[in-house]
Amino acid sequence: MEQAERSTPHPRKGKHLNQEERIQIEVLLRGGATALHIAELLGRSERTIRRERRRGWLTYRTGRDSAEERYNAVRGQTVYEQRRRKPASAAVDPQLAAFLVEQITVKRCSPAVAAYRMKDEPYAVCMKTIYNLIDHGRVPGVSHESLWEKRMRKRRYRPVQRIRKRAVTPGHSITDRPPAVETRTEFGHWEIDLIVSGKGALLSLTERKTRRLILRKLRNRSQAAVIGVLNDIERQTGAEAFRCIFKSITSDNGGELLDYAGMERSAVTGNRTHLYYAHPYSAWERGGNENTNRFIRRFIPKGRKLGRISRKLLHEIERWINTYPRKILNFETAEERFNQEIAA
């Protein structure tokens, strides 16, 4: 009855043992208390008490030929403090440092991808360790400025005047898309967007399931130019193959992308795809395309004149993104996943 009424404190998480608690542990252990009983009294987990007991375990000489082993609070506190000290001046393995410089600064890889690529090397470390090394400045040539995601800062944007777009034709709203498009379980559904700067514009197409990118330069910012690029892709792919690969395309409400009839109409015969439009000012509904555009901005920062960018550079950017290991794809590349779908 008495045992049933006793309430066990919920084990605390994320807070280290302090010196007073270590003294209590020493006294209780000398009194014969078990690790479970001490954990209940201190509101800690039993594993915490067992680890602390090992940390502060000492051998005491009780005689010329005898000794005794027991927990010592001072020893436990000393070991804890020693392990907490950060070896800021410790040298990093030269091979590891060179590898991180190459992967992060030269090849523009994230720490996650760098950790994956070195997993079989003798100097391999995890992603968290790479971030810690960079945070403490222990990798010469690599800093926060080398990390694209950490360089991104929240900017203050000027309020813009929102222009009401025309109503979406029934059957072309994003809410009309089949469930397989939303869940990314079916291949062949794309997102389209324009990257604009001044009078120049780039068209990006991202396949939702594999994340493969098609990047093209527009001759101008017009609906006809967008349709012309789709026509070129259809001719290169073949009309029948295009219908299988481009089952649908999801767009925003930009004026250059509103001619759904022209975009759906094949340059050969019949229709080639189906257009869906996201809700206005809802970029998250085309998250794959928005994320891919951030990759593109690693090479083409905002403000750069797009009219001067060569097709060769666009091809190199497209190839880099499509062959970049993606954590969301279990570190496979978009090109690999895309080719697997084509071969299936």
N, C-alpha and C positions, 0 to 999 in steps of 0.2 A: 504493500500500500504506500509506504513511505517512498519507495523507489519510483513508483508510478507518478507521484506528485512532484518529484524533483524535475525541474526544467533545465535542459542543457542549453547554454548560451550558443547562439549561432556563430560559427567560426568566422572570424574577421578575415578579410582578404585585402591584399594590397598594402598592408602595414607591417613593417618589420618589427621583430622583437626588440625591446629596449633593455637597458642594463638592469632596471628594477625587476623586470620579468625574468631575466636570466638568474638573478639572485633567488627569486621564488622557486624557479625550477631546480636550482642546486639544493635548496632546503628540502623541497618535497621529495626529490630523488634520494637524498640521504635518509629521509623518513620512510622509504620503501614504496612511495607512490608510483603507480604505473603511468606510462605515457598517455594513455587514454584518460585517466583521472586528472592528470595535470592539464590536458587539453580542455577538459570540461570546465575546470576552475578558471583558466585564463581566457576562455573563449577563443581558443585556437584549434586548428586541426591537429589530429594525432600525428600526421606526417611532419608537420612543422616542429613538434616537440622531439620527434625521433631524429630529425636532421640536426637540430640544435644540440642534442645529446652527443651525437657523433662529432660535431664541430668542437665542443669543449671538453672532449674526453682526454684525461691525463692519467699518467701512471705515477703514483706516490710511493716513495720508498718508506716502508714502515719498520724496517730493520735491516741488519746487515745482509740477510739472505731472504728477505720477504718484501713484497710490494703489493700495492692495492691500486685498482683502477676505478676512477669515479669522475663525474662531471664537475667542471670548475667554471663558474660564471665569468671570472676574469679572463680565462682562456677563451671562452666562447665569444666574449665581446671583442677581444683583441683580433681573433681570426676574422670576425665579421668586418671590423673596420679596415683590416688589411685588404680584404677582398673587394671592399667598396671603393677603394682608391682607384682612380682612372689612370692608367699608364700613358699619360698624354705624350710623354717623351719617348715612348718605346718605338723602335724602328719598325716600319712595315716591310714585309717581304718584298725585295726589289722586283721579283717576277710579278707579284700581285699588283704592286704600284704601276708597273709598266702596262700590265693588262688592263687595269682600270682606266688609265689615261687613253689608251687606244680605243677601248670600247665606248667610253662616255664622252670624251672630247672629240675624238676623230670620227668615230662611227655613229655618234649621237644616240647611243643606246641608253636605256634606263638602267638603274641598279638591278632591277628584277631580271632583265634580260642578261646583264653582265653576269649575275650570279648563276643563271641557268647555263650560260655558255662555258663557265669555268667549273661546272659541277664534277667533272672527271679529272680535274687538275690537282696536283698535290697541294697547291696553295689555295684551294677553293674555300670561300667563305659564303655566308648567307647574305641575303639582301639587307637585312637589318644591320649586319656588321658593316656593310659597305656604306650605308647611310651614316653610321656612327663614325667611321673613319673620316668621311668627308666633313661631318659636323665639327670634328675636332681638328681639322686641317692637317691630317696626317698623310694625305696623298698629294704630293707636290704636282701642281698642274691641274688639279681637279678641285673645284669649289662649288658653292651653291649656284653660281652663275653658269656652271657647266650642266646643271640639271634643268632640263626644259620645264618640268612641272613646277619646280621651286621658283623659277624665274617668272612664272605667271603671277601677276599681282592683280588684285581687284582694282579696276579703273572706274573712275567716275564718268559716266556717260551723260552727255547733254540730253535733255528730254526731246523726243522727236514727235512731230505731228503725225498721228496715225491716220492714214488714208483708208477709207472704207473700200474694201475690194468687192467685186461683184460676187453674187451668190454662186456657190459651187453647184454645178449641174447635178441632179439626182444620179446616184450611182458612182459618183466620183469623189465622195468625201472619204476621209480616212476611216470613218466609222463604218463604211461599207466594205472595208477590206476583209478577206477571209481570215479566220483565226490563225491559220498556219503562217500568215505573213507576220502577224503580231508576235508570235512565239518564236519566230526564226527557225522553224522546224522544216520548212520547205525551201528548196533552192530556187533561185530565179527571180527574186523580188529585190528591187533596187531602190535606192534613194538618190535624188538628184538635187544639185544645188549649184549656185554660181558664186565664185569668189571674185569680187569686183574691187577695182582700185582705179580711180579716175575714169578714163574712157575704156580701159582694158577690162577683160573678163576671162575667167577660166571656168570651164564646166567640169564638175566632178560627179561621177556616178559610183556609188558604193553598194555592193551586193550585201544584203542584210545578214545572211547566214555565214558566208565565208569571209566577209569584210574586204573582198577584193575591190581595188580601185581602178577606175578608168579616168584619166585626166586629159582634157583637151583644151586647146586655146580657141576662143571665139574670135571671129573677124570683127564683130561689134556686139553691142548689147541689144540684141533684137530677138524677137521670137523666131524669125527666119533663120538666124544664125544657129540657134539651139536646134531647130529641126534639121538644119544642114549637117550638124555634127552627128545626130542620131542616124541620118541617112547614110553618112560615111561609115559608121559602125555597122549598120545593117549590111551594106555592100561588102565590107570586109569579112563579116561573119557568115553571111548567107541568110536569105529571108527565113527559111525554115528553122535554121539553128537559132536565129535571133528570137523567134517566137518561143523557143524552148528555154533560152537563157534569160530573156527579158519578159517574164510573164506579167510583171507589173512594175510600175515606177511611182514612187511617192515623192511629191514635190511640196515646196512651200508656196506661198501666194505671190511670189515675185512676178512683176509684169511680164518679164521675158519668158516665163514658164506657164502662162495661162492659156496658150493655144493647145488645149489637150487634144482636139481633133487632129491637128496637124502633127502632133507628136505621136499619136496613136496610129496614124495612117502610114501604111507601109510605102516605101519608095518603089516597091515592085508590084504588089497586089494585095488588096484587103487591108486588114488591120494587123499590127505587129506586136502591140502591147496594150496595157490598160493603165491609165493615169489615175492616181488618187491624190487628193490635196489635204495637207494637214490643216489644223485650225490656225487662224492668224495668230502670230506672236507666240507660237508654241514650238520652239525649237527642239524641246525634249522629245517630241513625237518623231523626230528624225535624228535620234541620238547617234546612230552609226555614222551618218554623213557629217554631223557637226564634229565628232571626234576625229574623223579622217581629215577634215579641214584643219584641225589643230596640228596634225602631223605635217600637212603641207606648209603651214606657217613656220615650221622650223627652218624651211629653206627659203620661203618667200614671206618675209615679215610684212606687216601692214604698212602701207605707205609706198611700197615699191611699185614702180610703174610696170604693169603687167604687159604692156605692149612691146616692151623690149626683151621679154623673156623668150628664149629660143625653144623650139620644139625638142631639141636635144636635151636641154635641161629638164623640161617637163617629163620626158621619157625616163631620165635618170631618177627623178623624184618618184615617179610612179613605180619604177622597179624597186627602189629602196623601200617604199612603204609596203609593197606586195611581198617582199622577201624578208620583212622584219618579223622576228618571232613575237607572237602576241600572247600575253598571259591568258587572255580570255579564250584563246584557242589551244590552251595547254602547251604553249610555246611552239606550236606549229605556225607556219606562215600562211597568209591569205592565199598566196599562189598555190601552195600545197593543197589547202582545203578546196580551192576552186577546181584544180585539176582532178581531185578525187571525185568531185560531183560530176564533172564532165565525163569522166571515165565510167561512172556508175550506170 
